[in-house]
Every structure is written in C-alpha cells, then in structure tokens.
C-alpha cells in the first residue's frame, strides 16, 4: 500500500473508532444549546418514525404550523408521513438519521442553528431557530 493510502486508511479507521464526543467536538455553541438542538432533531425524527403528525408539528416553527388550504399542520403531516412510510427504504433512512443525531456537528449562530445529518430533516435543510423559548425546525 502506498504511504498516501496508508494514511487514508488510518484516518478512516480513526474516524470509525472515535467516540461520539470526539466527533461532536466540532460543534459550535454552548453545551446546552447543542443538546437542545439535538433533542429537537431527535423529537422530530421520533415523531416521523411513529407517523405522528402532531408530534412533528410541535417541533416546527410557527410559520410552518398554520392551516394551509383548509388543512391543519397535523393533517398535512399525517398525510405526508403516511405516503413516506410506504416508500421502500424510508424507515431505514430515518433510523440512520436518528442514530446520527447524537454525534452530528451542530453549529449555533445567535438565534439560528444547523445540524449536519446524512439527509436533511425537512425541505432540503436541517436548520433551527430559537423561538418560543425552544429550538424550532424551520423549512
């Protein structure tokens, strides 16, 4: 194996063996802020896995919880989750996302935060905003 290949292989092994706390060291923000963002993300993913539209809406920013086209947030999410749950591989992708939350890098900048996950939580992004005295997912 070439020296470059050896270094690459050792780097990959080290990354796989590193504890979650070492990976989380790349987070920016106070320990409490980072924990809150992770908890909000975990609650959102748990609601998705349970098919719980109301639980998913509880994590959404107020602008996203409103009634649209005579359908409440809960009705929209229940319908959307029912459709997603029928997709092949959806549950395993969401479970992988759930496992990744504990060690994902979180970056908090003022009232905005993001969490780096293998796939976005919603609308192509995983962004949160501090509002209503908690972190709320925004689309």
DOROFI-456731 format. One record per residue (C-alpha): x negated, y negated, z; residue in one letter; residue number from 1; chain. Coordinates in steps of 0.1 Angstrom, whole numbers, plus 5000, padded with zeros to 4 digits. Each point is the difference from the previous one (the first is absolute). Layout:
<px X&py Y&pz Z&resn a&resi NUM&chain A>
...
This chain:
<px 5000&py 5000&pz 5000&resn x&resi 1&chain A>
<px 4987&py 4965&pz 4992&resn x&resi 2&chain A>
<px 4992&py 4976&pz 5028&resn x&resi 3&chain A>
<px 5030&py 4979&pz 4990&resn x&resi 4&chain A>
<px 5023&py 5030&pz 5000&resn x&resi 5&chain A>
<px 4987&py 5010&pz 5034&resn x&resi 6&chain A>
<px 5007&py 4965&pz 5014&resn x&resi 7&chain A>
<px 5035&py 5000&pz 4985&resn x&resi 8&chain A>
<px 5007&py 5035&pz 5014&resn x&resi 9&chain A>
<px 4988&py 4990&pz 5035&resn x&resi 10&chain A>
<px 5021&py 4968&pz 4998&resn x&resi 11&chain A>
<px 5031&py 5019&pz 4992&resn x&resi 12&chain A>
<px 4994&py 5025&pz 5027&resn x&resi 13&chain A>
<px 4994&py 4972&pz 5026&resn x&resi 14&chain A>
<px 5033&py 4984&pz 4989&resn x&resi 15&chain A>
<px 5019&py 5032&pz 5004&resn x&resi 16&chain A>
<px 4985&py 5007&pz 5035&resn x&resi 17&chain A>
<px 5003&py 4964&pz 5013&resn x&resi 18&chain A>
<px 5025&py 4996&pz 5028&resn x&resi 19&chain A>
<px 5031&py 4980&pz 4992&resn x&resi 20&chain A>
<px 4988&py 4973&pz 5024&resn x&resi 21&chain A>
<px 4969&py 4995&pz 4978&resn x&resi 22&chain A>
<px 5021&py 4996&pz 4969&resn x&resi 23&chain A>
<px 5023&py 4977&pz 5018&resn x&resi 24&chain A>
<px 4970&py 4978&pz 5009&resn x&resi 25&chain A>
<px 5005&py 4983&pz 4966&resn x&resi 26&chain A>
<px 5032&py 4985&pz 5013&resn x&resi 27&chain A>
<px 5002&py 4962&pz 5005&resn x&resi 28&chain A>
<px 5021&py 4986&pz 5029&resn x&resi 29&chain A>
<px 5004&py 5007&pz 5036&resn x&resi 30&chain A>
<px 5005&py 5036&pz 5012&resn x&resi 31&chain A>
<px 5035&py 4991&pz 5009&resn x&resi 32&chain A>
<px 5008&py 4985&pz 4966&resn x&resi 33&chain A>
<px 4986&py 5030&pz 4982&resn x&resi 34&chain A>
<px 5019&py 5024&pz 5022&resn x&resi 35&chain A>
<px 5033&py 4981&pz 4994&resn x&resi 36&chain A>
<px 4995&py 5001&pz 4962&resn x&resi 37&chain A>
<px 4992&py 5037&pz 5001&resn x&resi 38&chain A>
<px 5031&py 5006&pz 5022&resn x&resi 39&chain A>
<px 5022&py 4981&pz 4976&resn x&resi 40&chain A>
<px 4987&py 5020&pz 4971&resn x&resi 41&chain A>
<px 5004&py 5033&pz 5018&resn x&resi 42&chain A>
<px 5036&py 4991&pz 5010&resn x&resi 43&chain A>
<px 5008&py 4991&pz 4964&resn x&resi 44&chain A>
<px 4986&py 5032&pz 4986&resn x&resi 45&chain A>
<px 5017&py 5021&pz 5027&resn x&resi 46&chain A>
<px 5033&py 4984&pz 4990&resn x&resi 47&chain A>
<px 4993&py 5008&pz 4964&resn x&resi 48&chain A>
<px 4993&py 5037&pz 5008&resn x&resi 49&chain A>
<px 5032&py 5002&pz 5021&resn x&resi 50&chain A>
<px 5021&py 4985&pz 4972&resn x&resi 51&chain A>
<px 5009&py 4972&pz 5025&resn x&resi 52&chain A>
<px 5008&py 4969&pz 4980&resn x&resi 53&chain A>
<px 5009&py 4980&pz 5032&resn x&resi 54&chain A>
<px 4966&py 5009&pz 5015&resn x&resi 55&chain A>
<px 4982&py 4989&pz 4968&resn x&resi 56&chain A>
<px 5020&py 4967&pz 5000&resn x&resi 57&chain A>
<px 4991&py 4994&pz 5036&resn x&resi 58&chain A>
<px 4963&py 4995&pz 4989&resn x&resi 59&chain A>
<px 5008&py 4978&pz 4971&resn x&resi 60&chain A>
<px 4996&py 4962&pz 5000&resn x&resi 61&chain A>
<px 5034&py 4982&pz 5004&resn x&resi 62&chain A>
<px 5000&py 4989&pz 4963&resn x&resi 63&chain A>
<px 5001&py 5037&pz 4990&resn x&resi 64&chain A>
<px 5027&py 5011&pz 5024&resn x&resi 65&chain A>
<px 5028&py 4979&pz 4985&resn x&resi 66&chain A>
<px 5031&py 5013&pz 4981&resn x&resi 67&chain A>
<px 4994&py 5001&pz 4963&resn x&resi 68&chain A>
<px 5027&py 5008&pz 4974&resn x&resi 69&chain A>
<px 5024&py 5008&pz 5028&resn x&resi 70&chain A>
<px 4976&py 5027&pz 5015&resn x&resi 71&chain A>
<px 4984&py 4997&pz 5033&resn x&resi 72&chain A>
<px 4963&py 5006&pz 5005&resn x&resi 73&chain A>
<px 5008&py 5034&pz 5017&resn x&resi 74&chain A>
<px 5022&py 5010&pz 4971&resn x&resi 75&chain A>
<px 4973&py 4991&pz 4974&resn x&resi 76&chain A>
<px 4973&py 5018&pz 5019&resn x&resi 77&chain A>
<px 5021&py 5031&pz 5007&resn x&resi 78&chain A>
<px 5008&py 5002&pz 4962&resn x&resi 79&chain A>
<px 4964&py 4994&pz 4991&resn x&resi 80&chain A>
<px 4986&py 5025&pz 5025&resn x&resi 81&chain A>
<px 5025&py 5027&pz 4989&resn x&resi 82&chain A>
<px 4987&py 4995&pz 4964&resn x&resi 83&chain A>
<px 4963&py 5001&pz 5010&resn x&resi 84&chain A>
<px 5005&py 5031&pz 5022&resn x&resi 85&chain A>
<px 5010&py 5019&pz 4969&resn x&resi 86&chain A>
<px 4968&py 4991&pz 4982&resn x&resi 87&chain A>
<px 4974&py 5028&pz 4998&resn x&resi 88&chain A>
<px 4971&py 4994&pz 5024&resn x&resi 89&chain A>
<px 5015&py 4969&pz 5016&resn x&resi 90&chain A>
<px 5000&py 5015&pz 5035&resn x&resi 91&chain A>
<px 4964&py 5011&pz 4998&resn x&resi 92&chain A>
<px 4989&py 4965&pz 4987&resn x&resi 93&chain A>
<px 5019&py 4983&pz 5029&resn x&resi 94&chain A>
<px 4985&py 5024&pz 5025&resn x&resi 95&chain A>
<px 4965&py 4993&pz 4987&resn x&resi 96&chain A>
<px 5008&py 4963&pz 5004&resn x&resi 97&chain A>
<px 5012&py 5007&pz 5036&resn x&resi 98&chain A>
<px 4967&py 5018&pz 5008&resn x&resi 99&chain A>
<px 4979&py 4971&pz 4985&resn x&resi 100&chain A>
<px 5016&py 4973&pz 5022&resn x&resi 101&chain A>
<px 4980&py 5008&pz 5031&resn x&resi 102&chain A>
<px 4966&py 4994&pz 4983&resn x&resi 103&chain A>
<px 5010&py 4975&pz 4973&resn x&resi 104&chain A>
<px 4983&py 4967&pz 5000&resn x&resi 105&chain A>
<px 5022&py 4971&pz 5011&resn x&resi 106&chain A>
<px 4993&py 4964&pz 4992&resn x&resi 107&chain A>
<px 5018&py 4973&pz 5020&resn x&resi 108&chain A>
<px 4997&py 4965&pz 4987&resn x&resi 109&chain A>
<px 5022&py 4976&pz 5021&resn x&resi 110&chain A>
<px 5036&py 5011&pz 4997&resn x&resi 111&chain A>
<px 4992&py 5024&pz 4971&resn x&resi 112&chain A>
<px 4986&py 5035&pz 5001&resn x&resi 113&chain A>
<px 4994&py 5028&pz 4976&resn x&resi 114&chain A>
<px 4992&py 5037&pz 5005&resn x&resi 115&chain A>
<px 4980&py 5020&pz 4975&resn x&resi 116&chain A>
<px 5019&py 5032&pz 4992&resn x&resi 117&chain A>
<px 4996&py 5025&pz 4971&resn x&resi 118&chain A>
<px 5033&py 4988&pz 4986&resn x&resi 119&chain A>
<px 5019&py 4968&pz 5008&resn x&resi 120&chain A>
<px 5028&py 5000&pz 5025&resn x&resi 121&chain A>
<px 5023&py 4979&pz 4978&resn x&resi 122&chain A>
<px 5001&py 4980&pz 4968&resn x&resi 123&chain A>
<px 4964&py 5008&pz 4992&resn x&resi 124&chain A>
<px 4987&py 4984&pz 5032&resn x&resi 125&chain A>
<px 4995&py 5008&pz 5037&resn x&resi 126&chain A>
<px 5003&py 4965&pz 5014&resn x&resi 127&chain A>
<px 5015&py 4989&pz 5033&resn x&resi 128&chain A>
<px 5009&py 4966&pz 5014&resn x&resi 129&chain A>
<px 5002&py 4991&pz 5037&resn x&resi 130&chain A>
<px 5036&py 4989&pz 5005&resn x&resi 131&chain A>
<px 5027&py 5006&pz 5025&resn x&resi 132&chain A>
<px 4973&py 5008&pz 5026&resn x&resi 133&chain A>
<px 4988&py 5030&pz 4981&resn x&resi 134&chain A>
<px 4984&py 5011&pz 4967&resn x&resi 135&chain A>
<px 5025&py 5003&pz 4972&resn x&resi 136&chain A>
<px 4993&py 5016&pz 4966&resn x&resi 137&chain A>
<px 5004&py 4977&pz 4971&resn x&resi 138&chain A>
<px 5004&py 5008&pz 4964&resn x&resi 139&chain A>
